[in-house]
Amino acid sequence: MRRLDLPWLATLTAAALLGGCSAQQPPAPPPPQVGVVTLKSESVTLSRELPGRISAVETSDVRPQISGVIKRRLFTEGSIVRAGQLLYEIEDAPYRAALASARGGLARAQAAINSTRLQAERYRGLVAINAVSKQDADNAEAAAQQAVADVAAQQAAVQSAQVNLGFTRIRAPISGRIGRSLYTPGALVQAGQTNALATIQRTDQVYVDVTQSAAQILDLKEALQAGGVTQGGADSARVQLLLPNGKTYPIEGRLQFSEVTVDPATGAVTLRATFANPQGLLLPGLYVRAKLVEGIRQQAIMAPQQGISRDPRGRATALVVNAQNKVEPRTVTTDRAIGDKWIITAGLKPGDRLIVEGLLNLAPGTLVRPAAPQQVTAPTTGGN
């Protein structure tokens, strides 16, 4: 028997092995799966959060209208006082003496009026028979009229003294909660002084003054004129309040008015809302954020924020799945965020399949398998 050549046998075996490997080459990997949300148009309630400060509906400084020494304080600091309630007493002895003096002057003037009146009547009779000169008669008549005027002046002096005596009792000009007293009994106060004795604020209702930029107001008015946004009727006057601790005030307020001019220093317009404050939770001076309802945007496109990103130039971009199940980039325009979604005004349309999951290392033109997202829900029809 002929012996086989060993080198030839080795070559044949290697060729057979290579042929088997070539026939069993693994298939190409499947397209990556991405989570998509199909966009649709819906009506959305537009609202905006604006910074503001709380102020009392009524505020009054308690001030002295005469000068004197405080005799007594008749209220408890921080309590509720009623209009007309007695708050302070000022030492009234000097004013009682002034009233007594004015009354004495009035009595003296009233006593003089009878004497001058009778003298004038006698002189009128005597001048008719030339017993006295016409000049003396005229002087007597003038003295009688002056006595009448003196009585009127003394009556006014009595009234003035009575008013000043009444001012020694300082009363509450309005009802509300009174703050701390800046003066104690024994302190000297003066009419027209700079510092108030105390301050009363009515806080059963409060004002919230918020500022909105003139540019935002102009954008809203343009949207209203274009028809893309409609006013929400009575709901458009609703205001919600966000407190500094992050909680929402349980009572809604109402928008009262908007300032008619723009502040030249800030370029903003002041809006005022009114809130009921039965528990006294809202304190004047408190910083808050007010959520105002501006209107309803019709046919809005709401895109989950997970599907919107920014390119190096800061433009908003999105990736959608086209009809061939390939990735297609879009440059979009966003208006504002409502919840966890953006309002899209350009770049996307109803029916687009927006990629919200599986975006990592996803290049344009890549073939993908669209599926329902696992973490992101589709937009629901309705307002915010």
ZATINU-703189 format. One line per field, with one value per residue (C-alpha): residue number from 1; residue in one letter; chain; y, z, x. Coordinates in Angstrom, 2 decimals, decimal comma. Example, Ala and Ser with C-alpha at 12.3 -4.5 7.8 and 13.67 -1.06 7.14 Angstrom:
<pts>
num 1|2
residu A|S
chaine A|A
north -4,50|-1,06
up 7,80|7,14
east 12,30|13,67
</pts>
This chain:
<pts>
num 1|2|3|4|5|6|7|8|9|10|11|12|13|14|15|16|17|18|19|20|21|22|23|24|25|26|27|28|29|30|31|32|33|34|35|36|37|38|39|40|41|42|43|44|45|46|47|48|49|50|51|52|53|54|55|56|57|58|59|60|61|62|63|64|65|66|67|68|69|70|71|72|73|74|75|76|77|78|79|80|81|82|83|84|85|86|87|88|89|90|91|92|93|94|95|96|97|98|99|100|101|102|103|104|105|106|107|108|109|110|111|112|113|114|115|116|117|118|119|120|121|122|123|124|125|126|127|128|129|130|131|132|133|134|135|136|137|138|139|140|141|142|143|144|145|146|147|148|149|150|151|152|153|154|155|156|157|158|159|160|161|162|163|164|165|166|167|168|169|170|171|172|173|174|175|176|177|178|179|180|181|182|183|184|185|186|187|188|189|190|191|192|193|194|195|196|197|198|199|200|201|202|203|204|205|206|207|208|209|210|211|212|213|214|215|216|217|218|219|220|221|222|223|224|225|226|227|228|229|230|231|232|233|234|235|236|237|238|239|240|241|242|243|244|245|246|247|248|249|250|251|252|253|254|255|256|257|258|259|260|261|262|263|264|265|266|267|268|269|270|271|272|273|274|275|276|277|278|279|280|281|282|283|284|285|286|287|288|289|290|291|292|293|294|295|296|297|298|299|300|301|302|303|304|305|306|307|308|309|310|311|312|313|314|315|316|317|318|319|320|321|322|323|324|325|326|327|328|329|330|331|332|333|334|335|336|337|338|339|340|341|342|343|344|345|346|347|348|349|350|351|352|353|354|355|356|357|358|359|360|361|362|363|364|365|366|367|368|369|370|371|372|373|374|375|376|377|378|379|380|381|382|383|384
residu M|R|R|L|D|L|P|W|L|A|T|L|T|A|A|A|L|L|G|G|C|S|A|Q|Q|P|P|A|P|P|P|P|Q|V|G|V|V|T|L|K|S|E|S|V|T|L|S|R|E|L|P|G|R|I|S|A|V|E|T|S|D|V|R|P|Q|I|S|G|V|I|K|R|R|L|F|T|E|G|S|I|V|R|A|G|Q|L|L|Y|E|I|E|D|A|P|Y|R|A|A|L|A|S|A|R|G|G|L|A|R|A|Q|A|A|I|N|S|T|R|L|Q|A|E|R|Y|R|G|L|V|A|I|N|A|V|S|K|Q|D|A|D|N|A|E|A|A|A|Q|Q|A|V|A|D|V|A|A|Q|Q|A|A|V|Q|S|A|Q|V|N|L|G|F|T|R|I|R|A|P|I|S|G|R|I|G|R|S|L|Y|T|P|G|A|L|V|Q|A|G|Q|T|N|A|L|A|T|I|Q|R|T|D|Q|V|Y|V|D|V|T|Q|S|A|A|Q|I|L|D|L|K|E|A|L|Q|A|G|G|V|T|Q|G|G|A|D|S|A|R|V|Q|L|L|L|P|N|G|K|T|Y|P|I|E|G|R|L|Q|F|S|E|V|T|V|D|P|A|T|G|A|V|T|L|R|A|T|F|A|N|P|Q|G|L|L|L|P|G|L|Y|V|R|A|K|L|V|E|G|I|R|Q|Q|A|I|M|A|P|Q|Q|G|I|S|R|D|P|R|G|R|A|T|A|L|V|V|N|A|Q|N|K|V|E|P|R|T|V|T|T|D|R|A|I|G|D|K|W|I|I|T|A|G|L|K|P|G|D|R|L|I|V|E|G|L|L|N|L|A|P|G|T|L|V|R|P|A|A|P|Q|Q|V|T|A|P|T|T|G|G|N
chaine A|A|A|A|A|A|A|A|A|A|A|A|A|A|A|A|A|A|A|A|A|A|A|A|A|A|A|A|A|A|A|A|A|A|A|A|A|A|A|A|A|A|A|A|A|A|A|A|A|A|A|A|A|A|A|A|A|A|A|A|A|A|A|A|A|A|A|A|A|A|A|A|A|A|A|A|A|A|A|A|A|A|A|A|A|A|A|A|A|A|A|A|A|A|A|A|A|A|A|A|A|A|A|A|A|A|A|A|A|A|A|A|A|A|A|A|A|A|A|A|A|A|A|A|A|A|A|A|A|A|A|A|A|A|A|A|A|A|A|A|A|A|A|A|A|A|A|A|A|A|A|A|A|A|A|A|A|A|A|A|A|A|A|A|A|A|A|A|A|A|A|A|A|A|A|A|A|A|A|A|A|A|A|A|A|A|A|A|A|A|A|A|A|A|A|A|A|A|A|A|A|A|A|A|A|A|A|A|A|A|A|A|A|A|A|A|A|A|A|A|A|A|A|A|A|A|A|A|A|A|A|A|A|A|A|A|A|A|A|A|A|A|A|A|A|A|A|A|A|A|A|A|A|A|A|A|A|A|A|A|A|A|A|A|A|A|A|A|A|A|A|A|A|A|A|A|A|A|A|A|A|A|A|A|A|A|A|A|A|A|A|A|A|A|A|A|A|A|A|A|A|A|A|A|A|A|A|A|A|A|A|A|A|A|A|A|A|A|A|A|A|A|A|A|A|A|A|A|A|A|A|A|A|A|A|A|A|A|A|A|A|A|A|A|A|A|A|A|A|A|A|A|A|A|A|A|A|A|A|A|A|A|A|A|A|A|A|A|A|A|A|A|A|A|A|A|A|A|A|A|A|A|A|A
north 0,00|3,52|5,81|9,24|12,35|13,94|17,62|17,19|15,64|18,56|21,07|19,19|19,08|22,85|23,63|21,46|23,23|26,67|25,71|24,55|27,79|29,87|28,04|28,59|32,47|34,03|36,27|40,09|41,54|42,79|46,55|48,22|48,71|52,25|53,56|55,97|58,18|59,06|62,76|64,26|67,70|68,68|71,68|72,88|75,38|77,90|79,12|80,98|81,21|84,75|86,09|88,31|89,79|89,76|93,03|93,79|94,99|97,90|99,32|102,24|103,81|104,94|108,45|111,20|114,34|116,41|116,59|115,16|112,34|108,89|108,07|104,55|101,86|100,03|97,14|93,87|93,75|91,34|91,30|92,12|95,64|97,23|100,61|103,24|101,13|103,16|102,41|105,14|107,90|111,09|113,26|115,63|118,18|120,90|120,42|120,53|123,84|125,14|124,19|125,97|129,10|129,04|128,73|131,69|133,78|132,83|133,92|137,24|137,85|137,00|139,44|142,24|141,73|142,97|146,15|147,13|146,31|148,55|151,39|151,24|151,41|154,50|156,27|155,67|157,52|160,34|160,99|161,63|164,68|165,66|164,82|162,86|163,03|160,70|159,41|158,33|156,50|154,70|153,71|152,29|150,28|148,92|147,94|146,00|144,10|143,40|141,93|139,53|138,50|137,97|135,56|133,55|133,45|132,32|129,62|128,33|128,40|126,29|123,79|123,62|123,01|120,26|118,60|118,69|117,25|114,44|113,75|112,81|109,55|107,81|105,33|102,66|104,11|100,66|97,13|94,60|93,09|95,58|95,10|95,98|99,33|101,50|103,80|103,03|105,00|108,00|108,61|112,06|112,07|114,93|115,74|115,05|112,82|110,42|107,15|105,71|104,52|101,20|99,78|98,08|95,75|94,13|90,62|88,68|89,31|90,05|91,35|89,51|91,85|89,96|91,23|89,96|91,09|93,26|90,84|87,95|90,06|91,05|87,41|86,40|89,21|88,25|84,61|85,71|87,83|85,01|82,63|80,02|80,90|81,65|83,13|80,60|82,63|82,94|80,42|82,81|84,96|82,09|82,35|79,69|80,54|78,61|79,23|79,47|75,94|74,52|73,86|75,20|77,56|75,75|78,74|80,07|83,79|86,04|88,39|91,92|94,18|94,82|98,02|100,32|101,30|99,48|100,12|101,83|100,48|96,79|96,56|94,69|95,16|94,69|92,38|92,25|89,26|88,96|85,96|85,13|84,63|83,34|81,53|84,36|82,11|84,75|87,51|90,90|91,00|87,22|86,20|83,81|82,56|82,97|80,63|82,57|81,02|82,92|81,07|77,87|76,94|75,05|72,19|72,16|69,52|68,17|66,32|64,48|66,25|62,98|63,24|66,82|67,64|70,53|70,63|72,45|75,66|75,45|74,60|72,15|68,88|65,62|62,20|60,62|57,29|57,78|55,52|53,28|52,81|54,84|57,56|61,09|64,21|67,31|70,85|71,99|75,16|74,95|77,41|76,44|73,39|72,18|69,41|66,93|67,96|70,73|72,67|72,37|75,19|74,05|70,99|68,26|67,45|65,11|61,51|61,83|58,98|60,71|58,62|58,96|55,83|54,15|57,40|56,44|56,12|56,47|57,95|59,47|56,91|53,96|51,23|50,70|48,70|51,13|49,95|51,37|53,13|51,55|54,68|57,49|57,76|59,17|62,64|62,57|64,81|67,59|70,65|70,92
up 0,00|-0,87|2,03|2,06|2,02|5,45|4,37|1,83|4,46|6,84|4,12|3,27|6,92|7,43|4,31|5,56|8,90|7,31|5,07|8,03|9,94|6,93|6,61|10,31|10,48|13,09|11,82|12,11|15,45|15,44|15,35|18,80|20,54|21,49|23,48|21,49|22,26|19,48|19,69|19,30|19,65|22,73|24,62|27,43|30,20|30,26|33,64|34,88|38,25|39,26|42,36|44,70|48,17|50,53|51,83|54,15|52,72|55,17|57,09|59,51|61,66|65,09|65,60|68,19|66,99|69,99|72,10|75,59|77,86|77,48|80,63|79,86|77,15|76,94|74,51|74,29|71,61|68,78|69,63|67,47|68,01|66,75|65,10|67,81|70,57|73,10|72,73|74,57|77,04|77,03|80,17|79,73|82,55|80,25|77,78|80,44|81,60|78,03|77,66|80,91|79,74|76,41|78,16|80,39|77,36|75,80|78,92|78,93|75,28|75,85|78,77|76,64|73,83|75,81|76,96|73,48|71,91|74,39|73,95|70,18|70,49|72,77|70,44|67,49|69,39|70,50|67,09|65,77|68,07|67,61|71,25|70,16|67,10|64,17|64,71|68,28|67,06|64,38|66,95|69,25|66,37|65,44|69,06|69,15|65,96|67,27|70,45|68,33|66,41|69,69|70,83|67,61|67,98|71,60|70,63|68,05|70,73|73,00|70,20|69,43|73,09|73,22|70,13|71,61|74,86|72,86|71,16|74,54|74,01|71,04|69,40|66,72|63,26|61,74|62,89|62,63|64,36|66,17|66,34|69,02|70,76|70,09|73,05|76,70|79,42|80,44|76,94|75,42|72,04|69,63|66,86|63,45|64,78|62,36|64,26|64,77|68,19|66,70|63,41|62,78|59,81|58,60|57,45|57,20|53,50|51,94|48,66|46,69|44,36|41,66|38,78|35,22|32,49|29,76|27,14|28,54|28,49|24,87|23,85|25,47|23,77|20,39|20,94|21,87|18,72|16,54|17,95|19,21|22,80|24,13|27,43|29,93|31,04|34,78|35,37|33,91|37,06|39,39|41,25|43,32|45,93|46,53|50,03|50,93|52,42|49,04|49,97|48,10|49,99|50,28|49,30|45,73|45,10|42,41|40,13|40,77|38,30|36,34|36,60|33,61|33,27|32,99|35,67|33,77|36,22|35,90|32,69|34,59|35,23|38,68|39,04|42,22|43,53|46,64|49,00|51,99|55,12|57,85|59,79|59,56|57,78|55,21|56,84|55,27|53,72|53,09|49,84|47,76|44,21|42,51|39,79|37,36|34,69|31,44|28,98|26,98|24,06|21,42|19,42|21,45|20,96|24,32|24,24|27,25|28,46|28,21|24,43|24,12|24,40|23,54|20,96|21,52|20,21|22,76|20,27|21,29|19,35|19,18|17,53|15,85|14,11|10,50|8,34|7,55|11,27|10,97|13,33|12,06|13,87|14,32|15,52|17,54|19,23|22,81|24,49|28,17|30,44|31,93|34,41|32,86|29,25|26,86|24,69|21,15|18,75|15,76|14,59|15,60|14,46|15,51|14,64|15,04|17,02|19,49|20,96|24,74|25,76|24,29|23,09|24,11|21,11|18,69|15,38|12,66|10,03|12,40|11,90|15,19|16,62|18,15|21,24|24,08|26,66|30,05|32,18|30,21|29,67|26,57|26,70|27,71|26,22|28,57|30,34|32,88
east 0,00|1,13|1,85|0,05|2,20|1,87|2,21|-0,56|-2,82|-2,29|-3,20|-6,37|-7,46|-6,98|-8,98|-11,84|-11,88|-11,90|-14,77|-16,84|-16,28|-17,31|-20,59|-21,51|-20,92|-23,36|-26,25|-26,19|-27,53|-31,17|-31,90|-31,84|-35,14|-36,21|-39,15|-41,31|-44,31|-46,73|-47,48|-50,93|-52,48|-54,45|-55,80|-53,53|-54,20|-51,37|-50,20|-47,16|-45,41|-44,50|-42,71|-44,65|-45,05|-48,00|-49,42|-52,33|-55,64|-55,59|-52,64|-52,73|-50,03|-51,19|-49,79|-50,31|-52,07|-50,96|-47,82|-47,63|-46,51|-48,07|-50,02|-51,27|-51,20|-54,52|-53,96|-52,04|-49,38|-50,27|-53,98|-57,00|-58,33|-61,53|-61,95|-62,49|-60,93|-58,91|-55,19|-53,23|-53,94|-51,85|-51,59|-54,56|-54,08|-52,63|-55,47|-58,15|-56,68|-56,68|-60,34|-61,24|-59,39|-61,22|-64,56|-63,68|-62,83|-66,16|-68,04|-66,17|-67,01|-70,67|-70,80|-69,33|-71,79|-74,79|-73,01|-71,85|-75,23|-77,11|-74,61|-74,97|-78,78|-78,58|-76,18|-78,51|-81,26|-79,00|-77,48|-80,99|-81,31|-77,66|-76,84|-73,75|-71,63|-72,12|-68,56|-69,34|-72,45|-70,43|-67,79|-70,46|-71,96|-68,52|-67,82|-71,11|-70,23|-66,73|-68,21|-70,31|-67,19|-65,30|-68,00|-67,68|-63,87|-64,11|-66,61|-64,08|-61,35|-63,54|-64,16|-60,42|-59,62|-62,25|-60,75|-57,25|-58,56|-60,17|-56,84|-55,38|-57,33|-55,69|-58,07|-57,68|-58,41|-59,19|-59,91|-57,10|-54,11|-51,89|-48,14|-45,65|-45,76|-42,71|-43,45|-44,12|-45,92|-43,87|-42,50|-42,88|-44,64|-45,19|-47,62|-46,09|-43,30|-41,59|-42,16|-45,62|-46,71|-47,83|-49,14|-52,50|-52,93|-56,12|-55,16|-58,44|-57,85|-54,46|-53,11|-50,44|-48,57|-46,65|-44,56|-44,58|-42,23|-43,69|-42,25|-44,30|-47,46|-46,82|-46,24|-49,52|-51,45|-49,99|-50,98|-54,50|-54,79|-53,46|-56,07|-53,64|-54,56|-58,03|-59,06|-60,36|-63,38|-63,83|-61,04|-58,48|-58,81|-57,84|-54,55|-52,80|-50,20|-46,97|-45,60|-41,88|-41,97|-42,99|-46,63|-49,65|-51,93|-55,30|-57,46|-57,43|-57,27|-58,69|-56,80|-58,03|-56,24|-53,08|-51,07|-51,57|-47,91|-44,59|-41,99|-39,14|-36,54|-37,45|-39,48|-42,21|-45,92|-47,46|-50,47|-52,58|-54,53|-56,70|-56,65|-58,82|-56,72|-59,06|-56,31|-53,78|-51,28|-50,35|-48,29|-47,58|-44,12|-44,01|-42,29|-44,43|-44,86|-48,23|-49,46|-51,66|-53,90|-53,28|-55,49|-55,93|-53,66|-55,57|-53,99|-50,80|-48,08|-46,90|-43,56|-42,06|-38,95|-36,94|-37,22|-35,93|-32,22|-29,90|-27,15|-23,82|-25,40|-28,19|-30,93|-33,65|-33,43|-35,36|-35,05|-38,07|-38,69|-39,74|-41,90|-38,89|-38,19|-35,02|-33,84|-34,48|-33,18|-35,35|-34,66|-37,63|-38,89|-40,15|-42,49|-42,63|-42,61|-45,87|-45,27|-42,83|-43,59|-42,59|-45,02|-43,60|-44,43|-42,30|-40,35|-42,80|-46,34|-49,15|-48,36|-44,58|-43,00|-40,69|-37,87|-37,84|-35,87|-32,78|-31,20|-27,66|-25,28|-28,20|-27,08|-29,31|-30,32|-30,00|-32,61|-34,51|-37,38|-39,94|-41,79|-43,84|-41,64|-41,18|-40,70|-42,38|-46,11|-47,70|-49,30|-52,94|-55,57|-56,62|-55,32|-52,60
</pts>
